[in-house]
Amino acid sequence: MFVDVHCHLSFPDFDADRQEIIREMTAAGVRLLVDPGIDVETSRKSVELAASQPMVYANVGLHPHETGLQLPVSIFDELTALARSRKVVAIGETGLDYHYPDCNPLMQQEAFRAMLQIAGTLDLPVVIHCREAWEDLLTILQEEKHSSMRGLMHCFSGDTEIALRCIRLGFAISIPGTITYKRSLLPEVVRNIPIEHLLTETDSPYLSPVPFRGKRNRPSNVRLVTEAIAGIKNMTLEECAGRIAGNAARIFRIEGM
């Protein structure tokens, strides 16, 4: 059983062949897919997709790239309402991204804190996006920490030290297809992190693993991510996939997996 804990299957990139992609991932052994929203509109589409597909669950999120302008307070009320939908299993993706020079760090931080507070109110895990902002992000998590805070670092891009700091705060490390890239730090991270703290994702339609790099990613490729982790951990593919599926079920509180 493979799990793709972060796949934008509801994005327009899959409008032409979504049902074919779902059949393909089912045939490939993918038994759980989590579709994250990045704003109100995409979160609503994630909720709608999850309602129509038994193996798909939704996240309700506000991506840091969507926080460049002054945000109306109502947006957080709308996201909170969507997050109460039956198959929503987490808040996210949300977080900080300082990569682009025109980003607004203070606005991102304000929105991130608001999303963390929603997650705390609803007792949901948080799916976090972080790029070039680790120190600020970890500081905010420490300041906002509460006893039930948990979640995952989506498309993890840090080193082993950062991974261990995230784990100490209650977050799992989600490994994307970049683990197959020649200069990736992820093989070392996976080698040093216990399997109970690891998850698998594709971030489709982005970041296709080798040998499909440069092409549209798809959820069936999560098998390649799992194979890479299994090889590093000297585990059978079946054992590795089962352990990671168990991690996902625990974090998202999904029964029957």
N, C-alpha and C positions, 0 to 999 in steps of 0.2 A: 504494500500500500504506500503510494507516494503522496506527499502533501505539498501544495503550492500555497504558501501563506500570504503571498502578495502578488496578485496578477490583475492587471486592469482589463479584464475581459469585457467590461461594459463600455470601454472606450470606443470611439468611432472606428478605430483601426480594425475592429473585428465585426463591424456591422455587416459586411458582405458575406461572411462565412462563419458566424458565431456558432451555429448549430453543428457545423462540420468540425470546428475546433473542439467543441464539447464531446462529440463522438470520438474524436481522435484521442483526447486526453483520457477518456474512460477506457478505451481499448489499451492505452499505454499503462493503465494501473493507477492513475491519479484518482484518489477517492475523496479528497478535500481540496477546495479552492476558496480562498478568501479574496474578495474583490473590494479594494479600498477606494473611497471617495476622496477627492481633493478640494471640494467646495460643496455648496449646497446642491447644485444641479447634478454633479457627478455622484454625490452621495445618494441622492434620490434614485439615480439609475442603478447604483449598486444594490440598493434595497429592493428595487423592482426585479433585477436579475436574480437575486438570491431567493426571492419569493417564487420564482418560476422554475428553479433548478434545485433538486434535492441536495446535491453535493456542494452547492455554492452558498457561502455565507458572506455577509457584508461588513465593511467598516464605514463609519461616518467621520469624515475628516476635513481639515483645512490645511492645505499644503502651505509651507512658508512662502512660496512664490505667489500665492494668492493674497498676501497680506501687505502688498506694497502701498495701497491707498488706505485712507481712513476707513475703518470697517464699521458699519452700523451695528449697534448693539443687538438688533433683531437677528443678525446672522447666527449668533450663538443660541438664541432661542429656537431658531429653525433647525439648527444642527442637533440640539438637545431633543427636540421632538422626533426627528428622524431616528436618532439613536435609540429610541424606545421601541423601534420596530422589532418584530419577533426574531428575525435571523441576523440582527446586528450583534457581532461578537466582540467589537473593539472600537475605540476612538482612534482615528488616524486614517490617512497618514497626516501627521502633524510634526512640528519640530522647527529646526533652524537650518538655514542654508545661506552662507555668506559668499558663495562662489562668484556671483555677479556683482560688478562694482556699483550698480545702481540699487542694490538691495537696501532695505530699511531694517537694520538689526533691532532697533527698539520696538518697532511695530511687530516684527516677527516674535520677539520675546513676549510682548503683551498678549498676542493671540495664542502663543504656545501655552502660557500660563492659564488662559481661559479654557483651552481644550483639556489641559490636565485637570482642571477643576470639574469640568463636565464628567470626565472619566471617574473622578472620585465620587461625585454625586450619584452616578449610575452604577458604581462598582464594576466598571469595565476596564480591561487592560488597554494599554496605549501602544499604538504602532508609530514608531518614531523615525523620522527622516532627519539625518544630520550630515551636512557637508561643510567642511572647513569652519566648524563652529563648536568643536567638542568641549572646550573648557566652559564656554557660556552655557551650553546645553546641560552639562553635568552639574554645574552650579545651580541652575534652575531646578533640576530634578531633586537635588539635595534640599533646596529651600522649600519645595512643594511636597516633599516626601510625606507619605502617610502609611499606615500599617498595611493597607490593601493595595498599594501601588505595585503594578506589575506590567509586563508587556514584552515588547521585542524591539530590537534595533534593526529596522528594515534596511536591506541592501548594505550590510555593514561594510564600512570603508576604513575603519581604524586599525590599530595594531593590537598586539596581545595585551599590553598594559591597559589600553582604553577598554578592551573587551572585558577584562577582569573588573574594572571599575564599574562598568555597566551591570555586570552580573551581581556585584555587591549591592547595587541599588534595586535589584529584583527583575532585571531585564534579560531575556534570552537574546542570542545572537543569530540573526537570520542571514543565511548564506545564499547569494545569488550566483548566476552563471559566470561572473567575473572570477570565480575561483579557478576557472580553466584558463585564464589569461596568463601569458608568460611572465609578466612582471607583478602579478598579484601577490599581496601580502596574506591573502586568506588561507593558503595552505598552512602557513606557520601558525596563524590564529587557531585554525581547526585542530592542529596538532596539540596545541597547548590548552584547549578548552574541553572540559568533560562533555560527553555526548548529551547529557541531560540538559545542557544549556544551548543546544544547537537546533535550528530550524532550517527549512529549505524553501526557496522561492525562485521565481523567474523574473519578477518585475516586468512581465510581458506588457506591452510589445517591445520593451527595451532590453538591452544587455544580453543578447543571445550568447549562449556558451559556444566555445569551440566544439564542433567544426562549423557552426552556423553563424558565427560572428559576422555582423553587418547585415543580417537578414532580420525580418520581423520575428521576434521571439514568440513562443507559444507555450502553454502550460505543460504539454507533454515533455518539453525539454527539462523539466525538473528532475527527471530520471538521471540526466547527465550530472546534475549538481549532486544528487545523492550518491552516484557512483564515485564521484571525486572524493566526497567525504568518507565513504566506506573504504576507499583505497588508503587514504591517509590514516584512518583509524584501525586499519587491519581487521575490518569487520566484513562479514558477508553482506551483500547488497540487501538481502531480506532482513537481516538483523538490524542494519543501520536504518532502513526505511521504517521498520516497525518502531524502533526507539524514537525516531523523529516524529512519527505520527502520534505516538503517545505524548510527546512534549506538546505538540499542537493541541491535542484534546484537553490537556491539563490547563494550558494557558488560556485557551478560549472557552473552556468549560463546555465542551461539546461531548455529549454522551453518545455511546453506541459505536465508537470507532474501534 
